[in-house]
Amino acid sequence: MRDFNYHRPADVSAAAALLAKESEAKLVAGGMSLLPSMKLRLAAPSDIVDLGAVGALKGIKVEGKEVFIGAMTCHADVAANADVKRVLPALAELADGIGDPAVRHRGTIGGSIANADPAACYPAAVLGLDAVVETTKRKIPADSFFTGLFTTALEPGEIVTGVRFKAPDKAKYMKLRHPASGFAVVGVMVAKYGSNVRVAVTGAGPSAFRVAAMEKALSANFSAKAIEGITIPHADLMSDIHFSGEYRANAVAVMARRAVAAMG
């Protein structure tokens, strides 16, 4: 790990000013991604801007059919929050299945989506639950946020301040969990909003994505049987020493059917 300057601003404005001043600076939230990368010398920021003291970025608010989660809210707090369990239980269940207890008590929702790891769980929730990512500069619809492998629509110096989820009539997240890391080999969020259905996938491709064919079928007939036989092309999916693209494509179909069946 190389030397760096450490900053702990008290508010978002100070953090943004530091990012604007130091072109090689990096934000750190829970540190679950940046610090391991620095130890492996895959990242070498000149400055680290720690958001841990910015209290305004923490907390959960339920406003009618919307759930707002501050960017520095850890996964364990989302999982345990009574209002989230009541209004959006699928999100609480998703958060409770991330990593291990250490990760859930340090990792944050803002850090997770800004990092855009292809195997992270939250991107499926952001896409599937028609969320809006709020930043220091604007509000970004979910469908425009994730743009590629470890890549988002965030601009230099832009800081995620929170995520606003739309509570559906019902939703379910099903995850094929990697036994060692806890990451999603494949994770599928299915959410029903009236006659419209959203199906979002993480873990399978370089970035989270929606499955239009499944959404169309489920919007017409919300049943597991309606999506039997629907598959996704595996050519653009990830393959590694553990799971091939073909395996992941099949797992998407299986997890989607299980999610729908679990909702009844």
C-alpha positions in Angstrom: 0.0 0.0 0.0 1.4 3.4 -1.0 1.3 6.6 1.1 -1.7 8.8 0.9 -3.2 11.9 2.6 -6.2 11.2 4.8 -9.2 13.5 5.1 -12.3 13.2 7.3 -14.7 16.0 6.3 -17.7 16.9 8.5 -20.1 17.5 5.7 -20.8 16.8 2.0 -19.7 20.2 0.8 -16.3 19.8 2.3 -16.0 16.3 0.8 -16.9 17.6 -2.6 -14.4 20.4 -2.3 -11.6 18.0 -1.5 -12.5 15.8 -4.5 -12.4 18.9 -6.7 -9.0 20.0 -5.4 -7.3 16.6 -5.6 -7.7 14.9 -8.9 -6.4 11.6 -7.7 -8.5 11.5 -4.5 -10.9 8.7 -3.8 -14.0 8.5 -1.5 -14.2 5.8 1.1 -17.4 4.8 2.8 -17.2 1.4 4.5 -13.9 0.6 2.8 -15.0 -2.9 1.7 -13.8 -2.4 -1.9 -11.3 0.4 -1.9 -9.0 -0.8 0.9 -8.6 -4.3 -0.5 -7.8 -2.8 -3.9 -5.2 -0.6 -2.3 -3.6 -3.5 -0.4 -3.2 -5.3 -3.8 -1.9 -2.1 -5.4 -4.8 -2.1 -7.8 -5.6 1.4 -6.6 -3.2 4.1 -5.4 -5.1 7.3 -4.6 -3.1 10.4 -3.6 -5.8 11.3 -1.0 -8.6 9.4 0.7 -11.7 11.3 1.7 -13.5 9.4 4.4 -17.3 10.0 4.6 -17.7 8.3 8.0 -18.2 11.6 9.8 -20.9 13.0 7.5 -23.9 12.2 9.6 -26.3 13.7 7.0 -25.6 10.8 4.7 -26.9 8.2 7.2 -30.4 7.1 7.9 -33.6 5.7 6.5 -36.9 7.5 5.8 -40.2 6.0 4.6 -42.4 8.5 2.9 -45.6 6.9 1.7 -44.7 4.4 -1.0 -41.0 5.5 -1.1 -38.1 4.4 0.9 -35.1 6.7 1.1 -31.8 5.3 2.3 -28.8 7.6 2.9 -25.7 6.6 1.1 -23.7 5.9 4.3 -26.3 3.6 5.8 -24.8 0.1 6.3 -26.4 -3.1 5.1 -27.1 -4.3 8.6 -29.2 -1.2 9.4 -31.2 -1.7 6.2 -31.8 -5.3 7.1 -32.9 -4.5 10.7 -35.0 -1.4 10.0 -38.7 -2.1 11.0 -40.0 0.4 8.4 -38.1 -1.2 5.6 -39.3 -4.7 6.7 -42.9 -3.4 6.6 -42.9 -1.4 3.4 -40.2 -3.1 1.3 -39.4 -6.5 2.9 -37.6 -7.7 -0.2 -35.0 -5.0 0.3 -34.4 -5.9 3.9 -34.0 -9.6 3.0 -31.5 -8.6 0.2 -29.4 -6.5 2.6 -29.4 -9.3 5.2 -27.9 -11.7 2.7 -24.9 -9.5 1.7 -21.5 -10.9 2.5 -21.0 -11.8 6.2 -21.7 -9.9 9.5 -18.5 -7.9 9.2 -19.3 -6.7 5.7 -22.9 -6.0 6.6 -21.9 -3.8 9.5 -19.3 -1.8 7.5 -20.4 -1.8 3.9 -22.7 0.9 2.8 -25.4 1.2 0.1 -23.8 4.2 -1.5 -20.4 2.6 -1.6 -21.8 -0.6 -3.1 -23.7 1.0 -6.0 -20.9 3.6 -6.7 -18.4 0.7 -7.0 -20.8 -1.2 -9.3 -19.2 -4.6 -8.7 -20.9 -7.0 -11.2 -21.6 -9.5 -8.4 -23.0 -7.0 -5.8 -26.6 -7.5 -4.7 -27.7 -3.8 -4.5 -27.6 -3.1 -8.2 -30.4 -5.6 -8.7 -32.5 -3.8 -6.1 -31.8 -0.4 -7.7 -32.9 -1.6 -11.1 -35.7 -3.9 -10.0 -37.3 -1.5 -7.6 -37.2 1.4 -10.0 -35.0 3.5 -7.8 -33.5 7.0 -8.2 -29.9 7.6 -7.2 -29.6 11.0 -5.6 -26.2 12.8 -5.8 -24.7 16.1 -4.9 -25.5 17.2 -8.5 -28.7 15.5 -9.7 -31.1 12.6 -9.5 -30.2 9.6 -11.7 -32.9 7.1 -12.7 -31.9 3.5 -12.1 -32.0 2.6 -15.8 -29.4 5.2 -16.5 -27.1 4.6 -13.5 -25.1 1.4 -14.3 -23.2 1.7 -17.5 -20.7 -1.2 -17.5 -18.1 -3.2 -15.5 -17.4 -1.2 -12.4 -18.7 1.8 -14.2 -21.7 4.2 -13.5 -23.1 7.4 -14.7 -21.4 9.3 -11.9 -19.2 12.2 -13.0 -15.9 13.2 -11.5 -16.5 14.8 -8.1 -20.1 13.6 -7.9 -21.1 12.0 -4.6 -24.0 9.6 -4.0 -26.1 11.0 -1.2 -28.9 8.4 -1.1 -31.1 6.1 -3.0 -34.9 6.4 -3.3 -36.8 3.1 -3.9 -40.4 2.8 -5.0 -42.2 0.2 -2.9 -44.0 -2.3 -5.2 -47.1 -4.3 -4.7 -44.8 -7.3 -4.0 -41.2 -8.2 -4.7 -38.7 -10.9 -4.1 -34.9 -11.3 -4.5 -33.5 -14.7 -5.1 -29.7 -15.2 -5.0 -27.4 -18.0 -6.0 -24.7 -17.3 -3.4 -21.1 -18.0 -3.9 -20.1 -20.2 -1.0 -16.8 -18.5 -0.3 -17.4 -14.8 -0.9 -21.1 -14.5 -0.4 -21.3 -12.5 -3.6 -24.1 -13.3 -6.1 -23.2 -15.8 -8.7 -26.6 -14.7 -10.0 -29.2 -12.6 -8.2 -32.6 -11.7 -9.5 -35.0 -9.1 -8.2 -38.6 -9.4 -9.4 -41.0 -6.5 -8.5 -44.6 -6.1 -9.4 -46.1 -2.6 -9.8 -49.7 -3.0 -10.7 -49.7 -4.6 -14.2 -46.1 -3.7 -14.7 -43.2 -6.1 -13.7 -39.5 -5.4 -13.4 -36.9 -8.2 -13.5 -33.4 -7.1 -12.7 -30.3 -9.4 -12.7 -26.9 -9.0 -11.0 -23.9 -11.4 -10.9 -24.4 -12.7 -14.5 -23.1 -9.9 -16.7 -20.5 -7.1 -16.5 -23.2 -4.9 -15.1 -26.7 -5.3 -13.7 -29.4 -5.5 -16.4 -33.2 -6.0 -16.9 -34.8 -8.9 -18.8 -37.4 -7.4 -21.0 -38.8 -10.8 -22.2 -39.6 -11.9 -18.7 -41.0 -8.5 -17.8 -43.4 -8.7 -20.7 -44.5 -12.3 -20.0 -45.0 -11.6 -16.3 -46.9 -8.4 -16.9 -49.4 -10.4 -18.9 -49.5 -13.4 -16.6 -47.8 -13.2 -13.2 -46.8 -16.8 -12.7 -43.7 -18.9 -12.8 -45.1 -20.9 -15.6 -45.3 -17.7 -17.8 -41.5 -17.5 -17.9 -40.8 -21.1 -18.5 -38.7 -21.5 -21.6 -37.5 -17.9 -21.5 -33.7 -17.8 -21.6 -31.2 -15.1 -22.0 -28.2 -15.2 -24.4 -25.0 -16.3 -22.6 -22.5 -14.9 -25.0 -22.2 -11.6 -23.2 -22.4 -13.1 -19.7 -19.4 -13.6 -17.4 -17.5 -16.9 -17.4 -14.8 -17.8 -14.8 -13.1 -20.9 -13.4 -16.2 -21.5 -11.2 -19.2 -20.7 -13.4 -19.6 -20.5 -17.2 -21.8 -18.0 -19.0 -24.1 -20.9 -19.9 -24.4 -21.8 -16.2 -25.2 -18.2 -15.3 -27.8 -17.9 -18.1 -29.6 -21.0 -16.8 -29.3 -19.7 -13.2 -31.0 -16.4 -14.1 -34.1 -18.4 -15.4 -34.2 -20.6 -12.3 -33.8 -17.7 -9.8 -36.5 -15.7 -11.7 -39.0 -18.5 -11.5 -38.2 -19.1 -7.9 -38.7 -15.5 -7.1 -42.1 -15.4 -8.8 -43.2 -18.7 -7.2 -42.2 -17.4 -3.7 -44.5 -14.4 -4.2 -47.5 -16.6 -4.9 
